[in-house]
Amino acid sequence: MFTDFNNNYYEFEIPLEVTSWGENLDTEVWPENNELNLEFELLQLAKQDRNLAVAMGLHESNNVPYSTLDGRVTVRGNPNLSAVKTIMLGVRNLKENGETVCGEVWFNELRLTDFDEYGGWATNARVNGRLADFANVNIAGNMSTVGFGSIEQKLQERQKYNARQYDLASTFSLDKFFPEETGLKIPLYVGVSEAVKDPHYNPLDPDITLSKSLDNLETKAEKDELKNIVQDYTSRKSINLSNVRKQKNPGAVTVAKSKIYDIENWSMSYGYTEVMSRDINTEYNLNKSYQAALNYTYSSRPKNYKPFSKVKLFRNKYFKLLKDFNYHLLPKSITFQTDFDRHYNARKIRNISNNNMLIAPTYNKSFYWNRNYGFKHDITRMLKVNFNVRNSASIDEPSGRLDKEDSDYSLKMDTIWDNVLDFGRSTLYHHDLNVTYKVPINKFPFTDWITMNTKYSANYDWTAAPKALSRLGNTIQNSNTKQINGTLNFTSLYNK
């Protein structure tokens, strides 16, 4: 049986009994001993014996043919029954003196029988718990074994690995540990999960079961190392604090008026997620994500002041413009949001074909600092201003691994903190300004039937060029729009 045509093959041979001349019974023409009945397990055992002999120095190497004691099985290289390309049947002349042998040999048919048809099983479990009024805990787990599958699946479609997985997700209301009068809201989420798949066959020796490969190893360290290589493993960890804030006057019938300096205007969030996976081709693939956000939102209905509304002189219709003069001291709303978004990925490919060739790990990192702010201010009932800004900056990190065990860890952290204190390297800036003004032309007796609205809009965009192309400069784009709308009020004109 050949995986390829030169260096990787199994060979199985049996002696043939020559039929005497003149025999006509079928059992004599083709004796039972000439029937080829091959158990694949014999091939697997021969390769395991060969591997053990090479490891102990009793056999030269895998590339030198190895034969069992009875001489029936010979193995060379690392053949794989799951990737057999050719099966060759033939007759070998064992005459040492080269004597010519003449005869007739029949090859009738080749059959594959006695499949492993054992079935697998699977189970699921789930537990939901509530701890008083401050926590909910959900635990789920599942397990399935080799051979598990649905009724309509064929044998080759069934599961070929043992799998187990568990998930733990819990939510906590940490504010329950503080008096209700404080108005604190501290929701916490914690999640942990782990999934493991143990293949039925050893991927490094695909026609040998993993359990047999482990049995051939002597020490626990060797067995753990093999498991670490062939397992498909994924673990997840996450913790989140979402919208931590303080409420104003909890339980009060009426809510107090919002002030610009209130602590209740602030809220914060934090999230951390770590995903680590490995498999036969990947030694490790580590992903870490960090998110942190700080928000400020002030919204109110500021008092409107009319300093001349009670002046008797201005009650005349010709002084209506002065009588209705008004203003707001405080803005209608102020918003501010800043958030950090950092991703770190470290990945190392496993070289399973040549242990002497080392593959260096690769690192992919990004660290962004976004800042958004804006305000709305109705300066008067006629004049309104809306201004918003969006800014994004990149916190450039030193290349390579970032680990506390490294000797240059402190220097890399100093570089990162210096970039943070410099507010990062701006990559995007955008602002838009909208000003609307209702021209008070209707405050005069002869034009009170006319209304006029004006609007001014301006936008500004600045985009930084990539660092590799910084010599080409950045991109700036701005635009402004003026709009004047006039409306005739025919109802007022008719009443005149």
Secondary structure as GFF3:
##gff-version 3
##sequence-region A 1 496
A	DSSP	beta_strand	9	12	.	.	.	ID=ss1
A	DSSP	alpha_helix	26	29	.	.	.	ID=ss2
A	DSSP	three_ten_helix	32	34	.	.	.	ID=ss3
A	DSSP	alpha_helix	40	55	.	.	.	ID=ss4
A	DSSP	beta_strand	66	67	.	.	.	ID=ss5
A	DSSP	beta_strand	73	76	.	.	.	ID=ss6
A	DSSP	three_ten_helix	81	83	.	.	.	ID=ss7
A	DSSP	beta_strand	122	131	.	.	.	ID=ss8
A	DSSP	beta_strand	135	144	.	.	.	ID=ss9
A	DSSP	three_ten_helix	155	157	.	.	.	ID=ss10
A	DSSP	beta_strand	161	173	.	.	.	ID=ss11
A	DSSP	three_ten_helix	174	177	.	.	.	ID=ss12
A	DSSP	three_ten_helix	180	182	.	.	.	ID=ss13
A	DSSP	beta_strand	184	185	.	.	.	ID=ss14
A	DSSP	beta_strand	187	199	.	.	.	ID=ss15
A	DSSP	alpha_helix	210	215	.	.	.	ID=ss16
A	DSSP	alpha_helix	220	230	.	.	.	ID=ss17
A	DSSP	beta_strand	232	246	.	.	.	ID=ss18
A	DSSP	three_ten_helix	263	265	.	.	.	ID=ss19
A	DSSP	beta_strand	266	278	.	.	.	ID=ss20
A	DSSP	beta_strand	282	299	.	.	.	ID=ss21
A	DSSP	beta_strand	304	305	.	.	.	ID=ss22
A	DSSP	three_ten_helix	312	315	.	.	.	ID=ss23
A	DSSP	three_ten_helix	317	319	.	.	.	ID=ss24
A	DSSP	alpha_helix	320	323	.	.	.	ID=ss25
A	DSSP	beta_strand	327	328	.	.	.	ID=ss26
A	DSSP	beta_strand	333	349	.	.	.	ID=ss27
A	DSSP	beta_strand	362	378	.	.	.	ID=ss28
A	DSSP	beta_strand	383	394	.	.	.	ID=ss29
A	DSSP	alpha_helix	409	421	.	.	.	ID=ss30
A	DSSP	beta_strand	425	439	.	.	.	ID=ss31
A	DSSP	three_ten_helix	440	443	.	.	.	ID=ss32
A	DSSP	three_ten_helix	445	447	.	.	.	ID=ss33
A	DSSP	beta_strand	450	463	.	.	.	ID=ss34
A	DSSP	three_ten_helix	467	472	.	.	.	ID=ss35
A	DSSP	beta_strand	475	488	.	.	.	ID=ss36
A	DSSP	alpha_helix	490	495	.	.	.	ID=ss37
###
